[in-house]
Amino acid sequence: MKHSAFSVRTDKLKGLLQKEGVGCFLATPSSDLKYLCGYSIRGDERFLALVVSPGHEPFFIANVLYELQVTETPVEDFVYWADGEDPFSLLSSELSKRGVDTGTIAVDGAMPAMFSLRLSALYPKTRFVNGSPLVQPLRIYKDRQEMDRMIKATAKADQALKRCMEAGTGWVGKTESEFLARLSYEMTCLGLSDPGACVAVGANAAVPHHKTGDAAIEMGKCLLIDFGGSWKNYQTDMTRTYHFGEPDEEFAEVYDIVLEANLAGEEAAKAGNELQDVDAAARRVIEKAGYGKYFIHRTGHGIGIDCHEGPSAGAGETTKIAPGMAFSCEPGIYLPGRFGVRIEDQVLIEEDGSTRVLHQLPKELTVIR
């Protein structure tokens, strides 16, 4: 992350804190901390936080074990503590010394209770609030660097799945878990971190969030893969549904309906429209075809540092689509006990307001013979 991006983000946050009468924001390891300064090391039992306060320069408080990691961020002010010392007393001393108002303190929504409870005990008269809702609106609209990272992430994801599917019928007899292992390997080789997937065979594909297991890939059944990973803190999310062997007439019909719904949703994903318009466009296609009750979730969700962010492309979401927004378009039809079809792309609204569908793998029905 460039220093300019860090300054822009923290300055905007300072303005919101001041407007809300909040003395400071404490961001422990979380997606909020990734957004503010790029720090992506997972937290542990040692207290670590970025402190952002109106009228003051941001500073890190961290255990000396993490000195090399925090100094790689754009933050320029650091306070360290060692094992055996009390970081909360040190934090209190620093806030007092710097003249930070502690009447109201915001903490990120992911802060562990072992930290928030210590802070509450340290400041019994302080009002503590969830600071993540202050950061979330800033994260909706991606800057050029964020957009480029998402473009790169999706290209890598496309390539990973393509490599896996090159095995064709070689997957027959292999399990969902074996496919997941190979896909995770390919994503890792391409530089995507935190790879994950929902791999579902046949009737398992009718469960939108199926837990990948030991079901075997078979001829005559579908294979749904919903997967992604992270590139420099930015996520990719994509779903493709394949069929091993010739599908029956109903599967082919359902697939075509979902594909039409996916394309309709993406056509509605235009700057100036509302996010609910994306959901309505996709849902109309499926309802008209008589499968409305089998489309059981929203059409999309925001995506960025987290795979699922707000706002969503769902009914009642009146947020206007604008440059910098990124969200999924993933209609599906799920027939319990039989099969499910979902087609998901990641959509990005470019700086000029144009709509860019990031995934480039074919969406037409692919039959593995």
Secondary structure, 3 states (H helix, E strand, C coil): CCHHHHHHHHHHHHHHHHHHCCCEEEECCCHHHHHHHCCCCCCCCCCCEEEECCCCCCEEEEEHHHHHHHCCCCCCCEEEECCCCCHHHHHHHHHHHHCCCCCEEEECCCCCHHHHHHHHHHCCCCEEEECHHHHHHHHHCCCHHHHHHHHHHHHHHHHHHHHHHCCHHHHCCCEHHHHHHHHHHHHHHCCCEEEEEEEEEHHHHHCCCCCCCCCECCCCCEEEEEEEEEECCEECCEEEEEEECCCCHHHHHHHHHHHHHHHHHHHHCCCCCEHHHHHHHHHHHHHHCCCHHHCCCCCEEECCCCCCEEEEECCCCCCECCCCCEEEECCEEEECCCEEEECEEEEEECCCCCEEECCCCCCCCCEEC
